[in-house]
């Protein structure tokens, strides 16, 4: 069963009643990309469920006051959280990824059925589940329809939309297929968030970090890295390591002046050649993923990279979360004042 304090559900309910907070039960929380974005949108975590020890440690490191359950969602008792406002999660993407075999519901890692069970157990006002672009393909039309039928039978109106992280200020392509379901009285007010503007280039986003050790080639490199990044690939414990993806991805990184065959431990030193093709560090990858500079990660180098690479960019989660908050308020969602992204996120969290 979930590794939770015996009284954690009671603490959540008491707190929820005291401050009238809109709460979220998040599954497959990972290293906190979606978590921090939903926090920025105004949701309070009743519980964050994550099976990976390093990722769960990352959540505790950044939010020691959160209720983090280091547990398999199949063994987690969601009934104790009946009445949360939102059930959210980034269910595993390998069953639908074009980089894999695309086994979909035949893949043992498919957690959509369990997520739907948890919706039935908790009866939230809203649901948000995100996955890779592959789930939007014709191959999975029938499977998507079965998910929507189940949600409709539970009393939700639904919509699915492909969003690109770059639409919300993240300097990376990263298309994500996002499902939003809400009770009809709230869904009537739901609108997907509009794009917030052009994201910075890789060179602009990483200039400070790339030049922090005095590398004389940093300025020229920054000017040449004048596009957004390809989708960052985190891999899994079974496949993939601390590199920036398969051959095609590495070629795209090389066009930006980045050596994608591995990660560096630090920015280039002051005595590095000006024409060096640098590797990225984990903090650089995290910035390109939309994490705040002060969000810390637990674990060894490869484990940290995997957490970052598999994350849902916080600015995307924040903007979708804001849209859901507006719908819950009975209002249409307006264009945010500014994108919540990279260095502009500093100070955005309370």
N, C-alpha and C positions, 0 to 999 in steps of 0.2 A: 504494500500500500504506500501511498504518498508519504514522504518524510516530512510531516508537518507537526508543529506543536499541537497537542491535543485541543487546546483552546483557540487555535488560529481562526477557525470559522466564526466563533463567537466574538472574537476581537473585531473581525471585519464587520460583522453585523452591527455591533455596538457603535463602531466608528461611523458606519454608513448612516445610521439613524441620527447620530449627533450632528453631523455637518451637512447632511443631504447631498453627499458627493455622488457623482456618477462614477460607477466602479466598473472595472474590467477584470475578467478572468482570462488570462492569456496563456495559451498552450503553445508548446514548441517555441518558447520565448527567445532561445538563442542567447546572443550576447547583448541584447537590448536595443537593437535598431528600431523595431516596432514599439518596444516598451517605452523608450525615451520619446519617440514621436507622439504616441498616445498621451504620455504625460504632458507634453507641450500643448496638446489639444485640450487638456483639462480633465482627463480621466485619471482616477486613482486606482492603483492596483489592489484588488482584493487578494489576488494570488497570481504569481508567474510560475508556470510549470515548465521545467527544462530537464531533460535526461542527462545531458552531457555535463560532467563534473566541472570542467574548466569554464564553460559558458555560465553555469549556475554560480560559480565563484565570481565571475565577472559581474553578474547582477548584484550579488551581495556586496561586492567591493564598492560599487558605485551607489547603491541604494541599500545601506545596511538596515534601514527601517522597513524594507519591503518583506512581504511574506513570499519567500522563494521555495518552491517545492521541487527538490531534485528527484524526479520520479518519471517513470514511464506513464504516458497519458492513458494507456490501457489499464493501468492499475490505480489511477487517480480517482478518488471519489468526488465527483463534481456536484453531487446532490447537496453537499454542505454549502454550496455557493449559489443556491437557487435564489433568484432575485437580483443578480448582478445586472447592471445596465447593458454591458457589452461582453460578448464572448469573441475573442480575437485570436488569431494565430497564423503563423506561416508554416502550414503543414509541409512535410518533406516534398521536395521537387523532383528527385530522381525518377519517380514513376512516369513523369510527363516531360522530362527534359530531352531535347533533341540530341544531347550528348550521350544519352543512355539508350536503353532498349525500348523505352516508351511502353512499358507493360501496363501502365495505368492501374486499373482496379485489380489486376492480377499480380501486382507487385506487393510484396509483404510490407513495404514501407508506406503504402497508401493509407493515410490517416483520415481521409475525408469521412469514411463511415463512423469512426470513433468521434470525430468532431461533431457530426450530426447527432450522435447519441448524447453528447454533452449539451448540445443545444436543447434537446428534449428534457434533459435532467435539470437544467438551470433556468430555462424559460426567460432568457434575457430580452430586453427591448430591441437590441440590435446585435448583428453578427458581422464580423469582417474576417475573411479568410483570403490569404494571398498565395500565389503560386507563380510558376514560370509561364512564359509565353506559349510553350508547347501545349498547355492545357486548352488553349483557345483554338487549336487546330481541328480540322474536320474529323480526324481520327477519334476524337473524344466527344463528339457531338451528343451521342446517346448517353455517355456517362455524365456530362454536364446536365443534361435534361433530367436524369434520375436524381441528381443532387437538388435541383430546383423543385422537382415534384415533392421530395421529402420536406423541404423547407416550407413549401406552400401548404402541405398537410399539417404542419406545425403552426400555421397561422402567420406566415411572413410573406411580404412582398419582396422581390429580389431583382438584382441587376448585376451583371458582370461587365467589367470594362478593362481594357488593356491600357495601362498608364506607363509612361516613360519617366524615369527618375529625372531626366534632364529637363522635363517640363516644370519641375519644382526646384530649380536652381542647383541640382546635383550635377557635377561635371563628369557625367558618365551616362552611357546609353541606358542600360538596365531596364528593359521592359518587364513589367510585372502584371499578371492577370489577377484582378482583385474582385472578390465577390462581396457585395454588401446586401444584407437582408435586414429588414426592419418591420416592426408591427405596422399595419396599414396606416394608422393615424399619424405615424411619424414618417413613413416612406413617402407619403404624399408631399412632404416638404423637402425630400432629399434631392440634391443636385450634386453631380460630380464636381470636384474642384477644378477651376480653370487653370491653365498654365500661368505661371507667375513671372515668366521672363526668361531671357537667355542666360544659361549658366556660364560661369567663368571657364576659361580653358584650363587644361591640365597645368600648363606653365604658370598661369596666373595663380591658380589655387595652391600650387606647391612651391612657389618662389621662396617664401620665407624658410620653409623646412629644407629645401634643397641647398640654400645658401648659408645655413646656420653655422657651418664649420669653415666658412671663408673660401669655398671653392670659386676660383676665378672664372670658371666657365658657366656659372649659374645664370647670369643675365642672358647670355646668348641662348642657353638651353631653354630658358623660360619663354623667350620670344619664339623659338622654333616649335615648341610644344603647344601649338596654337589651335588645338581642337579639344573636344571632350574625349574622355577615355572610352575604350570598348567596355563591354560588361565584365566586371571583375568576377572571377570564378574561384570559389572557395574550395571546391572538391569535397571529399568525404574521408572518413578514416580508412576506408577500404581503397579508395582511389584518389589520386591527386596529392600534391605536396605543396611546399611553399614556393610556388611559381605562379605566373600570371595567366596560366591556362594553356590550352593546346596550341598547336603550331599556328593556326590562323590568328588566334588572339595575340600570340607573341609577335607576329608580323605587324599587326595593327599597332601594338605598343612600340615596336621599332620605328615605325613612321613618326611617332611622337618623341623619338629620341630616348626611349626607355628599353633597357635590357630586361626582357620578361622571363628569362630563364631561371630566375631566383630572386630572393630578397636580400637587401643589404641590412647590416646591423646599425648603420648610421649614414648620414649624408656624406657626400664626397669631401675629403679633407682639403685643406688649403694648398697642398702640393700636388693635387690630382691634375692630370692634363686637362686643358681647356676643352679638348675634343672628346673627352670621356663620354661613353654612353652609360649613364648611371642606372643602377637598380633602385627600386623604391624600397622604403622602409615600411614597417607595419603602421607607424603613425601617418605616413603619407597615404597609404591605401585607405586607412580609416577616414582621412579627410575627404578623399575622393568618393567614399561611400556615404558621406553626409553626416558622419559622427561629429559631435562637439570635440574640440581639442582636449578638453579635460575629462573625456570619458576614458577610463582606464580598462585594460584587459588583463585577465589572469591566465597564466599558463606559459608554456614554452613557445618559442618562435613560431613553429609550424601550427600549433594549436591556436595561437592568437590569430595568425593569418586566416585559418579556416573559419574562425568565428566572424572575423570581419568580412571575408569574402562571401559568406552565406547569409549575411544580414539583409534585412529589409531597410532601405535608406530612411533614416529618421524623418527627413523633410517630407517624404511621400506619405508616411504614416501620419505625420502631423497634419498635413493638409486634408487627407481623407477623414481623419478624426475630427477636424474642425467642421467639415461638412456634415458629419453625423451629429455633432453637438448642435449645430444650427437646426437640423431636422428635428432633433429631440426637443428643441426650444419652440418648434412650430414655425420656424422661419426658414426662408430659402438661404442658401449659402452664397455669400458675396466673395468677391476677389480679396484675398488677404493683402494687407498693407505692404508686406515685403516677404520674399521667400525665406524660409527657415533652412539655411544651408551653410555648411562648412564653417569658416571663421565668423560668419555673421550670426551663427548660433550662440556665440559666446554671451552668457548672461541671460539666455532665453528661458532657462529652467529656473524655477524657484528652489 
